[in-house]
Amino acid sequence: MKRLAFTVLGLIVSCAAFADNRSLLVVSEVIGINAPPAKIWNLVKPFDSVPRWHPAFASAEIVAGRDGKVGAVRALTFKDGPTFTEELLAFNDQAMAFTYDIVESPLPIDRYVSTMSVKPDGRGGSIVTWVGVFSRKNPRDQVPDAENDAALVGLITGAYQAGLQNLKKLME
């Protein structure tokens, strides 16, 4: 687990070093689910499983590498059509955590790195945490409202909450 934490920390520091005038934004969402951690982990750990538990996605396909192996790349397609690609940066089956980044996306975000983890809550249930670090893609000081920092934090927060709420619904 320490190795994964250091990997994520290193990625965050790397992102910050190149952040120019764009703020480094962080979204962290946590949810308690009344289901064993292994059951939740088995649903979310396959890198192409997102459409099985997140309502915004129509499909996911591993287009390079192998599932559960660092370097795997998935193509995710939203239900409304756009597709983007993400790469698996770290995977720890024992710690029930993985980290990935966005390689290419139609979203107005840049330098996106995210970690999802599943932990026991001490009462037979689970705590699922989804944390993302990113910046806006547009480097200008004045950006359209839909591309400003607050809008992007709201976009990612909404995506995380929708996924976690649906995961809870499926698991309980």
Secondary structure by P-SEA (a helix, b strand, c coil): caaaaaaaaaaaaaaaaacccccbbbbbbbbbbcccaaaaaaaccccccccccccccccccccccccccccbbbbbbcccbbbbbbbbccccccccbbbbbbcccccccccccbbbbbbbccccbbbbbbbbbbbbccccccccccccaaaaaaaaaaaaaaaaaaaaaacc
